[in-house]
Each structure stands twice: as structure tokens, then as C-alpha cells.
Amino acid sequence: MIWDDPIRLLNSWVLNIGDYVSRFPGMTLNTFAYEQPTEWLGDWTLFFWAWWIAWAPFVGLFLARISRGRTIRQFVAATLIIPFLFTLTFLSIFGNTALGLIRDGNAEFGETAMNAPEEGFYTLLAQYPGVTFSAGLATFVGLLFYVTSADSGALVMGNFTSRLASPTTDASRWVRIFWAAATGLLTMAMLLVGGLGALTSATIIMGLPFSFVMFLVMWGLYKALRVERLREDAARTSMPASLSERTGGEPLGPGRTWRQRIARAMTYPGRRAVDRFIEESARPAFADVAEEIRTQGGDATVLEEPVEPFDVPHLELRVSMGQEEDFAYCIWPEEHPTPSIAPLAVGAVGATETTYYRFGVYLNEGSQGYDVMGYSKAQLIGDILDQYERHLEFLRLHRESANASVLPEHGLPASDARPDDQPI
């Protein structure tokens, strides 16, 4: 771009964006109803269709793996915008540069690009200064693209064929090396035996059956989003009970609540504060809730295990729900570097330490995004019960949605189902 005409290339880049945006709907809906370019449809459309389907399993799972903690909106936006802009910029700069050379009368370059496409890119680079460096860089980038693709495929295949300790762990290194080597050897063998045609045919053969699996994946995504909506509804409908518990309990003492909130907000707890929180608040709260649930006839257990590498225990309360989804409430220790504002907090526990600790709340669906470090025993019991009631409400909504309940008109109970003395 620097050695050519930057203004022309930038104008061409904007023009290419406009062409893509304006012609994309028509190209997408073009079914060639009156004209069937059979050869083009067979050589290009089917190849790319099967190519993307064949890539979907491991690339999609790899992107999901490295995007853990992101929202669906962030994930979709990143995967659609960033690769598109990179591809558009790459093809626009080099494609318009090549077209410019041909329009300026370099017919030899055009013949080379048509007759030997694999030489076209390097021939283009040879038209400008520094071809040794640019060709070497292009070769390195191409090799990097292949290595990263093979690495993501090896990671996903390794995870598929391994028994993982947790969703956050990956397959061992030797398993990933095996799959990377196997993929590379298979690719080279197919290229040596049948060339690019054999590789293309294999991609189509392997991609076609997986297209049916992708429909099942889409159905699973729909069901997962539907369950997510039910969880949001459960949180909304269980909110009145949570608020009433806050206002109906015994007072904590004059001035204690708001002063505790300020102290907690300005404190960056160290290891001693963590041990005190576990001993005085977390462990008794989990034990009391589990004991009361068992007293009421439920099946509740408390698990406590140390978390490496900082050897701080995590606690998990699990309540069996029979054939339905169990309730799980876990507080997980998280170590973070102490921010620079920590010394400003007068009397903050652990303010001079290099790290501080949080206890994140995790349910069956994952992290809830808030910290309970510093909660009193009563506050922690209240939070556990909030999530427990929310889970019970979720199970009720799930049962009702499965039974396809019909709401009465205006949202009021039917007259024959309402007691006579109950006001409307």
C-alpha cells in the first residue's frame, strides 16, 4: 500500500465495502432459477459450503473456549466484525493492487496469475522493493495461519478424547501434540496422493454428514437460551420474597448496616481476613442451611476443598431435587492484585498486601458476577436462601412451560378456582 497509490487503494477499499453491503442481500437470495451455472455451483458453492461446515465444530468450540465469560452478543459481534474487516482489508489492498498492475499494461503478471495461481501472490510482491523481506513475511504469516488452525483443531480434538477434570481445564500436552501431528500427516498424505482435489473431496465428504449435527446444535442452543430466559423470570418473580426478608428480619444494631457497607467497599482483604471469613461466616452459614434443609426432609450436603495454588478452600452447598436439576451454591476464592487506591482506605485489612481475595458466587449456570467476601453469617444465609428460592421458582416455571399452562384472561384466577372470601 505504501509503495503503490495509497489514495486509490483507500478509495477502492471504501468502494468494496459499499459493493459488499449493497449486493450482499441479492447475492444471498440468488438461487439461479432461470440460469444454472452447473460447473460454478459444483466447484465453488458446494466446496465452500462444505468447507465452513467442516470447520464449524473445532473452530466454533475453540472460539467459545477462549471466549469464556463473554456474552453471546460480544461473541457474535467479535466473530463477525473482526474477521470480516481483516479479510476485506487484505483482499482489497492486494486485489486492487493486482488489478492496478494489469490495467497499467502488465500483461505478463496477469497471465502468471491466471495460469499459476500459487505463484501470483509472490509475483505481485516481486513488483515492489524489498521482495525478499515481504515474501519471507508472507510465507511466515501463511505458516502461522496453518499452525494456529492446526493448534485449535488439536486442542478441540484433545478435549473431545480426554476426561477433563473441570470445564476450565484442557487436554494434556502430549494429547494435543498427537492430534496436531496426526492432522499434519493426514493433510500431507492426501496432498501427495491426490493433490488439492483429494483434499477438497475429503472435506465435502466429511462436512456433509455434520450438517445434520449442526441442526441439532442449533436446537440445543435454542433450548439453552430458553432455559436462560426461565432463569431470568425466576429471578424476577422471586425478588419480592428476597426484599421482604430484608425488611422483615431482626435489626443488626444501630448504625451497623451502612457503616459495614462502607468498610466493606473500602477494604481489600488479605489472607487473615479470608481465614476469618471462612471460620466465622461461611462455614457456619453453609452448615446451618444444610442442617435446616435436612431437618425439613431435604437432602443437602456441604463440600469443602482447597483451591490451588493459594490453598484457600471453596465451599459448595448442594441440594438434591430428585429427577429435576439439583441446587448448587458455591463460593469460590479469587486472588487479585491489590489496586493502587488500596492504601487510601484508612484501616483497610490487607491494604498493604500485594494481593487481595474475593469470593465469587457460582451456581449451576456459572458465575453470578458478585462477591460475598466480608458478608456476615446472616447476610450469607440470606443470599443462599435468595438463590435457593430462585432455583425453586425456576423449577416451577420449567414444569409449567413443559406442561404448556394457559393463563386465564387478564391474568386473574378463574372464578370457580378462587375462594369466595378472596378479594379481587
C-alpha positions as MATLAB code, in Angstrom:
seq = 'MIWDDPIRLLNSWVLNIGDYVSRFPGMTLNTFAYEQPTEWLGDWTLFFWAWWIAWAPFVGLFLARISRGRTIRQFVAATLIIPFLFTLTFLSIFGNTALGLIRDGNAEFGETAMNAPEEGFYTLLAQYPGVTFSAGLATFVGLLFYVTSADSGALVMGNFTSRLASPTTDASRWVRIFWAAATGLLTMAMLLVGGLGALTSATIIMGLPFSFVMFLVMWGLYKALRVERLREDAARTSMPASLSERTGGEPLGPGRTWRQRIARAMTYPGRRAVDRFIEESARPAFADVAEEIRTQGGDATVLEEPVEPFDVPHLELRVSMGQEEDFAYCIWPEEHPTPSIAPLAVGAVGATETTYYRFGVYLNEGSQGYDVMGYSKAQLIGDILDQYERHLEFLRLHRESANASVLPEHGLPASDARPDDQPI';
ca = [
       0.000    0.000    0.000;
       2.878    2.386    0.772;
       4.740    1.652   -2.492;
       1.571    1.882   -4.611;
      -1.058    4.643   -4.714;
      -2.497    4.914   -1.161;
      -5.319    7.265   -2.191;
      -6.530    4.897   -4.914;
      -6.332    1.887   -2.610;
      -8.266    3.659    0.153;
     -10.944    4.743   -2.329;
     -11.112    1.161   -3.596;
     -11.436   -0.115   -0.024;
     -14.445    2.130    0.621;
     -15.916    1.140   -2.749;
     -15.519   -2.549   -1.909;
     -17.365   -2.057    1.379;
     -20.204   -0.335   -0.449;
     -20.362   -3.056   -3.081;
     -20.473   -5.748   -0.426;
     -23.209   -4.067    1.620;
     -25.379   -3.223   -1.404;
     -25.000   -6.528   -3.251;
     -24.982   -8.944   -0.310;
     -28.794   -9.337    0.003;
     -29.209  -10.002   -3.709;
     -26.289  -12.434   -3.874;
     -27.580  -14.275   -0.796;
     -31.075  -14.782   -2.267;
     -29.891  -15.562   -5.798;
     -30.928  -19.175   -6.480;
     -30.183  -19.077  -10.237;
     -33.768  -20.065  -11.007;
     -33.506  -19.225  -14.734;
     -29.813  -19.836  -15.267;
     -27.920  -22.742  -13.769;
     -24.110  -22.364  -13.875;
     -23.650  -26.030  -13.030;
     -19.867  -26.050  -13.107;
     -19.552  -22.966  -10.901;
     -22.101  -24.250   -8.394;
     -20.327  -27.586   -8.168;
     -16.767  -26.271   -7.946;
     -17.283  -23.288   -5.636;
     -20.583  -23.174   -3.804;
     -20.535  -26.784   -2.638;
     -16.841  -26.610   -1.743;
     -17.147  -23.528    0.427;
     -20.440  -24.716    1.899;
     -18.862  -27.981    2.996;
     -15.635  -26.225    3.978;
     -17.328  -23.990    6.528;
     -19.430  -26.857    7.877;
     -16.295  -28.978    8.286;
     -14.568  -26.129   10.123;
     -17.547  -25.251   12.299;
     -17.083  -27.882   15.055;
     -13.496  -27.260   16.104;
     -13.264  -23.547   15.230;
     -16.552  -22.793   16.964;
     -15.611  -24.741   20.083;
     -12.137  -23.188   20.116;
     -13.559  -19.667   19.897;
     -16.083  -20.489   22.620;
     -13.278  -21.892   24.772;
     -11.134  -18.738   24.569;
     -14.235  -16.512   24.918;
     -15.352  -17.982   28.232;
     -17.068  -15.283   30.299;
     -18.202  -13.220   27.299;
     -21.839  -12.646   26.434;
     -23.403  -14.053   23.279;
     -23.696  -10.516   21.900;
     -19.979   -9.873   22.418;
     -19.056  -13.249   20.931;
     -21.182  -12.834   17.802;
     -20.050   -9.236   17.254;
     -16.362  -10.137   17.574;
     -16.522  -13.199   15.311;
     -18.491  -11.341   12.625;
     -16.742   -7.959   12.655;
     -13.032   -8.659   13.265;
     -12.510  -11.477   10.694;
     -14.648   -9.608    8.156;
     -12.638   -6.383    8.453;
      -9.330   -8.257    8.243;
     -10.388  -10.272    5.185;
     -11.882   -7.228    3.490;
      -8.760   -5.130    4.082;
      -6.392   -7.894    2.924;
      -8.298   -8.702   -0.245;
      -8.994   -5.061   -1.050;
      -5.360   -3.921   -0.779;
      -3.734   -6.816   -2.615;
      -6.614   -7.412   -5.038;
      -6.852   -3.792   -6.152;
      -3.059   -3.583   -6.362;
      -3.074   -6.571   -8.732;
      -5.890   -5.086  -10.798;
      -3.998   -1.810  -10.994;
      -0.918   -3.571  -12.409;
      -2.979   -5.317  -15.089;
      -4.817   -2.101  -16.016;
      -1.450   -0.371  -16.371;
      -0.432   -2.895  -19.035;
       1.461   -5.588  -17.101;
       0.008   -8.473  -19.124;
       2.770  -10.883  -18.059;
       1.675  -10.640  -14.435;
      -1.940  -11.284  -15.428;
      -1.003  -14.408  -17.380;
       1.068  -15.716  -14.479;
      -1.789  -15.163  -12.028;
      -4.246  -16.964  -14.322;
      -2.046  -19.903  -15.323;
      -0.250  -20.461  -11.988;
      -2.393  -19.034   -9.161;
       0.025  -20.318   -6.497;
       2.725  -18.046   -7.970;
       0.501  -14.997   -8.404;
       0.899  -13.569   -4.918;
       4.679  -13.823   -4.885;
       4.810  -12.371   -8.409;
       2.787   -9.425   -7.133;
       5.232   -8.877   -4.261;
       8.129   -9.012   -6.743;
       6.800   -5.873   -8.463;
       7.796   -3.753   -5.447;
      11.022   -3.131   -3.498;
      12.026   -5.405   -0.624;
      10.615   -8.585   -2.165;
      12.915  -10.797   -0.084;
      11.559   -9.411    3.165;
       7.905   -9.224    2.025;
       7.945  -12.747    0.531;
       9.545  -14.138    3.687;
       6.977  -12.338    5.839;
       4.121  -13.643    3.657;
       5.442  -17.190    3.970;
       5.748  -16.837    7.750;
       2.217  -15.429    8.064;
       0.824  -18.242    5.909;
       2.620  -20.806    8.044;
       1.299  -19.059   11.158;
      -2.257  -19.302    9.835;
      -1.851  -23.024    9.298;
      -0.214  -23.594   12.697;
      -2.907  -21.686   14.593;
      -5.643  -23.566   12.730;
      -3.971  -26.902   13.447;
      -3.428  -25.906   17.073;
      -7.096  -25.037   17.587;
      -8.114  -28.308   15.926;
      -5.682  -30.282   18.089;
      -6.984  -28.562   21.239;
     -10.612  -29.379   20.457;
      -9.849  -32.969   19.389;
      -7.766  -33.438   22.527;
     -10.612  -32.182   24.708;
     -13.033  -34.496   22.886;
     -10.867  -37.540   23.551;
      -9.868  -36.754   27.153;
     -11.577  -36.943   30.518;
     -11.274  -33.368   31.783;
     -11.215  -32.553   35.490;
     -13.312  -29.397   35.030;
     -14.703  -27.210   32.234;
     -11.769  -24.809   32.686;
      -9.053  -27.426   32.031;
      -7.751  -28.645   28.671;
      -6.295  -31.892   27.403;
      -2.721  -32.757   28.318;
       0.115  -31.525   26.131;
       1.006  -34.919   24.679;
      -2.591  -35.483   23.531;
      -2.605  -32.145   21.709;
       0.774  -32.909   20.128;
      -0.565  -36.260   18.921;
      -3.599  -34.719   17.232;
      -1.535  -31.894   15.705;
       0.915  -34.409   14.239;
      -1.893  -36.682   13.037;
      -3.669  -33.774   11.330;
      -0.483  -32.601    9.626;
       0.461  -36.090    8.420;
      -3.050  -36.740    7.101;
      -3.050  -33.445    5.205;
       0.360  -34.092    3.632;
      -0.603  -37.650    2.703;
      -3.774  -36.521    0.940;
      -1.922  -33.755   -0.912;
       0.750  -36.182   -2.062;
      -1.753  -38.831   -3.170;
      -4.413  -36.730   -4.887;
      -3.434  -33.092   -4.576;
      -5.878  -30.320   -3.743;
      -8.728  -32.229   -5.396;
      -8.448  -35.105   -2.953;
      -8.364  -32.718   -0.009;
     -11.419  -30.884   -1.361;
     -13.348  -34.125   -1.867;
     -12.485  -35.313    1.635;
     -13.688  -32.013    3.086;
     -17.030  -32.325    1.291;
     -17.446  -35.972    2.296;
     -16.740  -35.219    5.968;
     -18.668  -31.957    6.026;
     -21.944  -33.204    4.584;
     -22.885  -35.608    7.434;
     -22.018  -32.977   10.010;
     -24.583  -30.598    8.510;
     -27.278  -32.693   10.217;
     -25.392  -32.410   13.512;
     -25.417  -28.628   13.152;
     -29.224  -28.657   13.139;
     -29.105  -30.488   16.467;
     -26.600  -27.911   17.732;
     -28.974  -25.095   16.756;
     -31.816  -26.858   18.568;
     -29.618  -27.233   21.651;
     -28.755  -23.520   21.538;
     -32.442  -22.650   21.337;
     -33.213  -24.817   24.369;
     -30.293  -23.321   26.335;
     -31.471  -19.772   25.608;
     -34.999  -20.753   26.585;
     -33.747  -22.083   29.929;
     -31.765  -18.870   30.383;
     -34.961  -16.877   29.918;
     -36.702  -19.013   32.532;
     -33.870  -18.303   34.976;
     -34.324  -14.561   34.426;
     -38.056  -14.905   35.005;
     -37.362  -16.896   38.169;
     -35.056  -14.155   39.469;
     -37.734  -11.536   38.789;
     -40.624  -13.429   40.351;
     -38.610  -14.424   43.436;
     -37.467  -10.844   44.114;
     -40.447   -9.880   46.353;
     -39.625  -12.684   48.792;
     -35.991  -11.592   48.934;
     -36.919   -7.985   49.618;
     -39.463   -8.926   52.262;
     -36.800  -10.961   54.052;
     -34.535   -7.913   54.096;
     -37.186   -5.708   55.660;
     -38.741   -8.246   57.997;
     -35.650   -9.540   59.786;
     -34.191   -8.517   63.096;
     -32.171   -5.292   63.100;
     -28.407   -5.662   63.123;
     -27.934   -2.817   65.546;
     -27.966    0.986   65.365;
     -25.818    2.334   62.548;
     -24.195   -1.014   61.874;
     -25.527   -1.714   58.377;
     -24.376    1.366   56.467;
     -21.037    1.562   58.307;
     -20.362   -2.071   57.479;
     -21.147   -1.405   53.833;
     -18.664    1.475   53.690;
     -15.975   -0.580   55.431;
     -16.509   -3.496   53.081;
     -16.389   -1.284   49.990;
     -13.058    0.241   51.079;
     -11.421   -3.000   52.235;
      -9.141   -5.263   50.200;
      -8.995   -8.353   52.411;
      -5.807  -10.348   52.806;
      -5.280  -13.951   53.850;
      -6.077  -13.448   57.529;
      -9.377  -11.815   56.659;
     -10.163  -14.731   54.366;
      -9.483  -17.281   57.107;
     -11.654  -15.291   59.499;
     -14.472  -15.074   56.926;
     -14.366  -18.838   56.346;
     -14.293  -19.633   60.050;
     -16.841  -17.099   61.334;
     -19.276  -16.632   58.434;
     -19.043  -19.048   55.502;
     -18.586  -22.427   57.181;
     -21.271  -21.840   59.888;
     -23.713  -20.394   57.326;
     -23.377  -23.360   54.957;
     -23.631  -25.838   57.828;
     -26.752  -24.204   59.324;
     -28.578  -24.008   55.997;
     -27.741  -27.637   55.145;
     -28.840  -28.791   58.599;
     -32.158  -26.954   58.370;
     -32.867  -28.339   54.899;
     -32.190  -31.851   56.194;
     -34.463  -31.145   59.164;
     -37.225  -30.183   56.718;
     -36.778  -33.501   54.890;
     -34.415  -32.426   52.126;
     -31.104  -33.951   51.043;
     -28.352  -31.351   51.452;
     -24.571  -31.776   51.538;
     -21.698  -29.328   52.022;
     -18.403  -29.826   50.193;
     -15.174  -28.058   51.131;
     -11.921  -28.424   49.201;
      -8.783  -26.272   48.953;
      -8.213  -24.358   45.718;
      -4.704  -24.397   44.303;
      -2.341  -22.629   44.195;
      -3.223  -20.323   47.109;
      -4.686  -23.100   49.309;
      -7.909  -21.287   50.184;
     -10.960  -23.566   50.480;
     -14.092  -23.236   48.397;
     -17.459  -24.239   49.829;
     -20.372  -25.729   47.952;
     -23.896  -26.442   49.127;
     -25.746  -28.993   47.007;
     -29.420  -29.897   47.481;
     -30.822  -32.905   45.647;
     -34.040  -32.255   43.719;
     -34.770  -35.823   42.658;
     -35.436  -36.044   38.926;
     -35.065  -32.288   38.442;
     -31.960  -30.121   38.381;
     -30.134  -30.044   41.718;
     -29.495  -26.785   43.518;
     -25.829  -25.846   43.869;
     -24.445  -22.756   45.609;
     -20.662  -22.374   45.627;
     -18.343  -19.613   46.829;
     -15.015  -19.748   45.010;
     -11.901  -17.837   46.129;
     -10.316  -15.488   43.590;
      -6.927  -13.842   44.016;
      -6.368  -10.377   42.510;
      -3.562   -7.794   42.631;
      -4.270   -5.034   45.105;
      -5.167   -1.797   43.250;
      -3.197    1.372   43.781;
      -6.093    3.042   45.616;
      -5.995    0.446   48.401;
      -3.701    2.456   50.749;
      -6.232    5.293   50.642;
      -8.687    3.132   52.554;
      -7.947    4.012   56.159;
      -7.755    0.894   58.280;
      -8.374   -1.436   55.352;
      -7.477   -5.002   56.175;
      -4.682   -6.180   53.919;
      -4.382   -2.785   52.240;
      -0.591   -3.006   52.189;
      -0.514   -6.530   50.739;
       0.187   -7.154   47.050;
      -2.885   -9.351   46.568;
      -6.379   -9.462   47.937;
      -9.184  -12.033   47.806;
     -12.770  -12.179   46.627;
     -15.314  -14.969   46.979;
     -17.383  -15.219   43.804;
     -20.768  -16.935   43.831;
     -21.241  -19.789   41.352;
     -24.470  -21.612   40.572;
     -25.213  -24.377   38.077;
     -25.220  -21.856   35.233;
     -21.837  -20.402   36.210;
     -20.547  -17.260   37.859;
     -23.082  -14.743   39.148;
     -20.600  -11.881   38.971;
     -20.694  -10.660   42.570;
     -18.543  -11.064   45.667;
     -19.659  -12.179   49.145;
     -16.312  -11.708   50.895;
     -16.997   -9.776   54.094;
     -20.610  -10.887   54.434;
     -21.768  -11.721   57.919;
     -23.225  -15.141   58.654;
     -26.768  -13.774   58.472;
     -26.105  -11.979   55.192;
     -24.599  -15.096   53.623;
     -27.531  -17.236   54.779;
     -29.868  -14.680   53.236;
     -28.002  -14.821   49.924;
     -28.058  -18.635   49.888;
     -31.798  -18.627   50.538;
     -32.350  -15.999   47.822;
     -30.670  -18.244   45.282;
     -32.433  -21.332   46.646;
     -35.851  -19.701   46.307;
     -34.886  -18.507   42.838;
     -33.973  -22.074   41.874;
     -37.276  -23.436   43.197;
     -39.086  -20.763   41.195;
     -37.087  -21.728   38.098;
     -38.084  -25.381   38.509;
     -41.746  -24.357   38.844;
     -41.590  -22.225   35.681;
     -39.822  -25.022   33.862;
     -42.518  -27.518   34.825;
     -45.281  -25.109   33.815;
     -43.640  -24.345   30.453;
     -43.282  -28.070   29.793;
     -46.988  -28.555   30.556;
     -47.919  -25.561   28.357;
     -50.118  -23.949   31.019;
     -52.718  -21.486   29.725;
     -53.095  -18.220   31.653;
     -56.639  -17.064   32.381;
     -57.964  -13.851   30.923;
     -56.471  -10.654   32.417;
     -54.048  -12.785   34.440;
     -56.647  -13.418   37.206;
     -57.591  -16.860   38.516;
     -60.838  -18.320   37.238;
     -63.854  -17.503   39.404;
     -64.508  -21.130   40.282;
     -60.904  -21.588   41.434;
     -60.889  -18.516   43.740;
     -62.187  -18.730   47.323;
     -65.371  -16.749   47.905;
     -63.775  -14.561   50.559;
     -60.696  -13.705   48.462;
     -60.829  -10.124   47.145;
     -60.070   -9.385   43.501;
];
